[in-house]
């Protein structure tokens, strides 16, 4: 489900994104080494859970909230939604929103 967010909407949803991500990270850390299949299933579930919120997954523990002119960008374990980048720039082009 494609969605655009105001900064306020993205910020309000971020705690849920953080909760889902922190849970997946903890589960991943608890997996025994060599549990590749379980790891893939865990990541697939994380992606599905995040995307069900209308948020785009861009990498491992990296998500973007589409704002109509680019993305509010969050990566675990950042405490809040602090970065923005345009549609073309990607993660490397993100800038602080202060």
Backbone as a printed PyTorch tensor [residue, N CA C, xyz], in Angstrom:
tensor([[[  0.8450,  -1.1690,   0.0000],
         [  0.0000,   0.0000,   0.0000],
         [  0.8930,   1.2360,   0.0000]],

        [[  0.8420,   2.0070,  -1.0710],
         [  1.6300,   3.2390,  -1.2240],
         [  0.9480,   4.3480,  -0.4510]],

        [[  1.7240,   5.0640,   0.3470],
         [  1.1640,   6.1080,   1.1890],
         [  2.1420,   7.2660,   1.2590]],

        [[  1.6240,   8.4810,   1.3860],
         [  2.4790,   9.6260,   1.6730],
         [  2.1570,  10.1120,   3.0820]],

        [[  3.1840,  10.6280,   3.7430],
         [  3.0800,  11.0200,   5.1390],
         [  3.4710,  12.4770,   5.3230]],

        [[  2.7630,  13.1760,   6.1890],
         [  3.2770,  14.4390,   6.6970],
         [  4.3580,  14.0780,   7.7060]],

        [[  5.1790,  15.0440,   8.0870],
         [  6.1910,  14.7660,   9.0990],
         [  5.5260,  14.3160,  10.4060]],

        [[  4.4280,  14.9380,  10.7540],
         [  3.7220,  14.5900,  11.9870],
         [  3.2010,  13.1540,  11.9360]],

        [[  2.6440,  12.7490,  10.7910],
         [  2.1520,  11.3690,  10.6450],
         [  3.2950,  10.3650,  10.7280]],

        [[  4.3940,  10.6650,  10.0490],
         [  5.5540,   9.7680,  10.0750],
         [  6.1080,   9.6570,  11.4920]],

        [[  6.2160,  10.7750,  12.1800],
         [  6.7250,  10.7740,  13.5590],
         [  5.8100,   9.9960,  14.4910]],

        [[  4.5060,  10.1120,  14.2770],
         [  3.5500,   9.3830,  15.1120],
         [  3.6300,   7.8810,  14.8740]],

        [[  3.9560,   7.4770,  13.6570],
         [  4.0500,   6.0550,  13.3210],
         [  5.4150,   5.4680,  13.6800]],

        [[  6.4170,   6.3110,  13.8250],
         [  7.7700,   5.8200,  14.0810],
         [  7.8790,   4.8980,  15.2940]],

        [[  7.2230,   5.1630,  16.4240],
         [  7.3450,   4.2230,  17.5480],
         [  6.9220,   2.7920,  17.2000]],

        [[  5.9200,   2.6540,  16.3540],
         [  5.5010,   1.3130,  15.9280],
         [  6.5540,   0.6820,  15.0340]],

        [[  7.1360,   1.4640,  14.1260],
         [  8.2250,   0.9800,  13.2720],
         [  9.4090,   0.5680,  14.1380]],

        [[  9.7300,   1.3720,  15.1370],
         [ 10.8320,   1.0430,  16.0450],
         [ 10.5410,  -0.2410,  16.8240]],

        [[  9.3150,  -0.3860,  17.3140],
         [  8.9490,  -1.5810,  18.0800],
         [  9.0930,  -2.8390,  17.2240]],

        [[  8.5620,  -2.7910,  16.0130],
         [  8.6470,  -3.9370,  15.1000],
         [ 10.1110,  -4.2500,  14.7930]],

        [[ 10.8920,  -3.2160,  14.5400],
         [ 12.2950,  -3.4040,  14.1820],
         [ 13.0950,  -3.9160,  15.3670]],

        [[ 12.9150,  -3.3340,  16.5380],
         [ 13.6470,  -3.7820,  17.7260],
         [ 13.3370,  -5.2400,  18.0450]],

        [[ 12.0970,  -5.6400,  17.8780],
         [ 11.7150,  -7.0340,  18.1000],
         [ 12.4130,  -7.9570,  17.1090]],

        [[ 12.4420,  -7.5620,  15.8350],
         [ 13.0990,  -8.3800,  14.8130],
         [ 14.6010,  -8.4600,  15.0570]],

        [[ 15.2120,  -7.3400,  15.4420],
         [ 16.6530,  -7.3410,  15.7410],
         [ 16.9480,  -8.2920,  16.8980]],

        [[ 16.1480,  -8.2240,  17.9520],
         [ 16.3480,  -9.1060,  19.1080],
         [ 16.1800, -10.5730,  18.7260]],

        [[ 15.1570, -10.8690,  17.9310],
         [ 14.9590, -12.2500,  17.4730],
         [ 16.1320, -12.7090,  16.6220]],

        [[ 16.6290, -11.8360,  15.7690],
         [ 17.7680, -12.1790,  14.9260],
         [ 19.0100, -12.4710,  15.7390]],

        [[ 19.2430, -11.6820,  16.7670],
         [ 20.4090, -11.9010,  17.6340],
         [ 20.3110, -13.2080,  18.3990]],

        [[ 19.0880, -13.6590,  18.6600],
         [ 18.8770, -14.8910,  19.4160],
         [ 18.9970, -16.1420,  18.5480]],

        [[ 19.0330, -15.9780,  17.2380],
         [ 19.1330, -17.1410,  16.3570],
         [ 20.5190, -17.7780,  16.4800]],

        [[ 20.5770, -19.0930,  16.4870],
         [ 21.8940, -19.7490,  16.4850],
         [ 22.6040, -19.5240,  15.1590]],

        [[ 23.9170, -19.5460,  15.1790],
         [ 24.6470, -19.4050,  13.9200],
         [ 24.2750, -20.5720,  13.0160]],

        [[ 24.2100, -20.3060,  11.7500],
         [ 23.8180, -21.3350,  10.7860],
         [ 22.3230, -21.4420,  10.5790]],

        [[ 21.5490, -20.5590,  11.2000],
         [ 20.0920, -20.5990,  11.0680],
         [ 19.6520, -19.6690,   9.9290]],

        [[ 20.2130, -19.8930,   8.7590],
         [ 19.9710, -19.0010,   7.6240],
         [ 18.4970, -18.9610,   7.2310]],

        [[ 17.8500, -20.1010,   7.1950],
         [ 16.4440, -20.1470,   6.7900],
         [ 15.5700, -19.3510,   7.7570]],

        [[ 15.8330, -19.5020,   9.0460],
         [ 15.0830, -18.7560,  10.0500],
         [ 15.3530, -17.2610,   9.9190]],

        [[ 16.5990, -16.9140,   9.6190],
         [ 16.9530, -15.5130,   9.4250],
         [ 16.2290, -14.9060,   8.2380]],

        [[ 16.1700, -15.6550,   7.1450],
         [ 15.4430, -15.1610,   5.9650],
         [ 13.9630, -14.9850,   6.2720]],

        [[ 13.3850, -15.9220,   7.0070],
         [ 11.9700, -15.8210,   7.3640],
         [ 11.7240, -14.6230,   8.2780]],

        [[ 12.6340, -14.3970,   9.2020],
         [ 12.5250, -13.2540,  10.1120],
         [ 12.5640, -11.9430,   9.3340]],

        [[ 13.5060, -11.8220,   8.4080],
         [ 13.5980, -10.6050,   7.5950],
         [ 12.3680, -10.4180,   6.7200]],

        [[ 11.8790, -11.5050,   6.1310],
         [ 10.6810, -11.4170,   5.2900],
         [  9.4860, -10.9400,   6.1150]],

        [[  9.3690, -11.4090,   7.3490],
         [  8.2680, -10.9860,   8.2140],
         [  8.4180,  -9.5160,   8.5980]],

        [[  9.6540,  -9.0980,   8.8840],
         [  9.8980,  -7.6810,   9.2080],
         [  9.4900,  -6.7900,   8.0310]],

        [[  9.9140,  -7.1610,   6.8280],
         [  9.5540,  -6.3840,   5.6330],
         [  8.0330,  -6.3160,   5.4900]],

        [[  7.3610,  -7.4370,   5.6190],
         [  5.9050,  -7.4650,   5.4780],
         [  5.2260,  -6.5880,   6.5280]],

        [[  5.7100,  -6.6670,   7.7640],
         [  5.1140,  -5.8740,   8.8470],
         [  5.3020,  -4.3760,   8.6050]],

        [[  6.4970,  -3.9820,   8.1740],
         [  6.7720,  -2.5670,   7.9150],
         [  5.9700,  -2.0770,   6.7120]],

        [[  5.9800,  -2.8340,   5.6380],
         [  5.2570,  -2.4210,   4.4380],
         [  3.7550,  -2.3680,   4.6600]],

        [[  3.2260,  -3.1680,   5.5820],
         [  1.7880,  -3.1260,   5.8660],
         [  1.3730,  -1.7910,   6.4770]],

        [[  2.3490,  -1.0380,   6.9970],
         [  2.0870,   0.2840,   7.5610],
         [  2.1460,   1.3840,   6.5000]],

        [[  2.5320,   1.0160,   5.2750],
         [  2.6760,   1.9910,   4.2080],
         [  4.0680,   2.5950,   4.1330]],

        [[  4.9870,   2.0560,   4.9240],
         [  6.3660,   2.5360,   4.9790],
         [  7.1970,   1.6820,   4.0320]],

        [[  8.1730,   2.2950,   3.3540],
         [  9.0000,   1.5790,   2.3890],
         [ 10.2770,   1.0700,   3.0340]],

        [[ 10.5850,  -0.2000,   2.8100],
         [ 11.8330,  -0.7920,   3.2750],
         [ 12.8900,  -0.5440,   2.2120]],

        [[ 14.0290,   0.0250,   2.6170],
         [ 15.0940,   0.3590,   1.6720],
         [ 16.3730,  -0.4230,   1.9210]],

        [[ 16.4510,  -1.1270,   3.0170],
         [ 17.6360,  -1.9150,   3.3460],
         [ 17.4320,  -2.5570,   4.7030]],

        [[ 18.4680,  -3.1910,   5.1890],
         [ 18.3780,  -3.8590,   6.4830],
         [ 18.1800,  -2.8270,   7.5870]],

        [[ 17.0200,  -2.8810,   8.2170],
         [ 16.6270,  -1.9900,   9.3070],
         [ 16.6260,  -0.5230,   8.8470]],

        [[ 16.3660,  -0.2950,   7.5820],
         [ 16.3500,   1.0410,   6.9760],
         [ 15.0190,   1.2460,   6.2710]],

        [[ 14.3110,   2.3140,   6.6560],
         [ 12.9910,   2.5590,   6.0850],
         [ 12.8520,   4.0140,   5.6620]],

        [[ 11.9470,   4.2430,   4.7190],
         [ 11.6300,   5.5790,   4.2370],
         [ 10.1280,   5.8100,   4.3130]],

        [[  9.7680,   7.0200,   4.7370],
         [  8.3870,   7.4830,   4.7400],
         [  8.2610,   8.4730,   3.5820]],

        [[  7.5080,   8.1350,   2.5640],
         [  7.3190,   9.0120,   1.4050],
         [  6.5340,  10.2450,   1.8460]],

        [[  7.0740,  11.4360,   1.5430],
         [  6.3800,  12.6670,   1.9340],
         [  5.8710,  13.4540,   0.7320]],

        [[  5.9710,  12.8820,  -0.4610],
         [  5.4590,  13.5460,  -1.6500],
         [  6.5190,  14.3000,  -2.4390]],

        [[  7.6160,  14.6690,  -1.7910],
         [  8.7220,  15.3500,  -2.4730],
         [ 10.0440,  14.6460,  -2.2140]],

        [[  9.9950,  13.5400,  -1.5130],
         [ 11.1660,  12.7620,  -1.1220],
         [ 10.7960,  11.8790,   0.0530]],

        [[ 11.7700,  11.5840,   0.8780],
         [ 11.5460,  10.6510,   1.9760],
         [ 12.0770,  11.1690,   3.2970]],

        [[ 11.3050,  10.9330,   4.3570],
         [ 11.8280,  11.0050,   5.7100],
         [ 12.4730,   9.6420,   5.9270]],

        [[ 13.7250,   9.6360,   6.3470],
         [ 14.5230,   8.4150,   6.3730],
         [ 14.8890,   8.0420,   7.8130]],

        [[ 14.6930,   6.7860,   8.1850],
         [ 15.0370,   6.3010,   9.5180],
         [ 15.7910,   4.9870,   9.4000]],

        [[ 16.8380,   4.8420,  10.2120],
         [ 17.5940,   3.5970,  10.2790],
         [ 17.7690,   3.2090,  11.7380]],

        [[ 17.5240,   1.9520,  12.0290],
         [ 17.7530,   1.4370,  13.3730],
         [ 19.2180,   1.6100,  13.7220]],

        [[ 19.5660,   2.0960,  14.8920],
         [ 18.7580,   2.3850,  16.0910],
         [ 18.5300,   3.8760,  16.3370]],

        [[ 18.3870,   4.6830,  15.3000],
         [ 18.1740,   6.1130,  15.5030],
         [ 16.9670,   6.3420,  16.4070]],

        [[ 17.0820,   7.3480,  17.2730],
         [ 16.0540,   7.5930,  18.2880],
         [ 14.8090,   8.2790,  17.7440]],

        [[ 14.9690,   9.0310,  16.6460],
         [ 13.8330,   9.7680,  16.1080],
         [ 14.0030,   9.9480,  14.5990]],

        [[ 13.0110,  10.5530,  14.0150],
         [ 13.0100,  10.8040,  12.5720],
         [ 13.7550,  12.1110,  12.3250]],

        [[ 15.0160,  12.0150,  11.8830],
         [ 15.8920,  13.1790,  11.8200],
         [ 16.4170,  13.5090,  10.4330]],

        [[ 16.1880,  12.6390,   9.4290],
         [ 16.8240,  12.8090,   8.1260],
         [ 15.8130,  12.8110,   6.9930]],

        [[ 16.2020,  13.4790,   5.9050],
         [ 15.4020,  13.5610,   4.6880],
         [ 16.3220,  13.3440,   3.4960]],

        [[ 15.7880,  12.7640,   2.4360],
         [ 16.4900,  12.7470,   1.1440],
         [ 15.4670,  12.7340,   0.0250]],

        [[ 15.8720,  13.2670,  -1.1240],
         [ 15.0010,  13.3030,  -2.2850],
         [ 14.8360,  11.9150,  -2.8860]],

        [[ 13.9940,  11.8330,  -3.8850],
         [ 13.7410,  10.5430,  -4.5270],
         [ 14.9770,   9.9890,  -5.2180]],

        [[ 15.8180,  10.8470,  -5.7430],
         [ 16.9750,  10.3840,  -6.5120],
         [ 18.2280,  10.1830,  -5.6610]],

        [[ 18.3360,  10.8630,  -4.5430],
         [ 19.5690,  10.8500,  -3.7720],
         [ 19.8210,   9.5580,  -3.0050]],

        [[ 18.8050,   8.9690,  -2.4530],
         [ 18.9860,   7.7560,  -1.6600],
         [ 19.6710,   8.0350,  -0.3390]],

        [[ 19.9900,   6.9620,   0.3740],
         [ 20.5650,   7.0380,   1.7180],
         [ 21.8070,   7.9260,   1.7690]],

        [[ 22.6770,   7.8100,   0.7760],
         [ 23.9050,   8.5880,   0.7640],
         [ 23.6790,  10.0810,   0.6730]],

        [[ 22.5170,  10.4900,   0.2150],
         [ 22.2240,  11.9100,   0.0650],
         [ 21.3290,  12.4590,   1.1660]],

        [[ 21.1290,  11.6930,   2.2140],
         [ 20.2290,  12.1900,   3.2570],
         [ 20.8860,  13.3100,   4.0460]],

        [[ 20.0450,  14.2400,   4.4830],
         [ 20.5090,  15.4130,   5.2030],
         [ 19.6770,  15.5690,   6.4790]],

        [[ 20.2810,  16.1300,   7.5270],
         [ 19.5270,  16.3530,   8.7680],
         [ 18.3930,  17.3470,   8.5510]],

        [[ 17.3090,  17.1470,   9.2490],
         [ 16.1380,  18.0370,   9.1360],
         [ 16.1070,  19.0530,  10.2700]],

        [[ 17.2450,  19.5860,  10.6710],
         [ 17.2560,  20.5540,  11.7720],
         [ 17.4270,  21.9490,  11.2830]]])
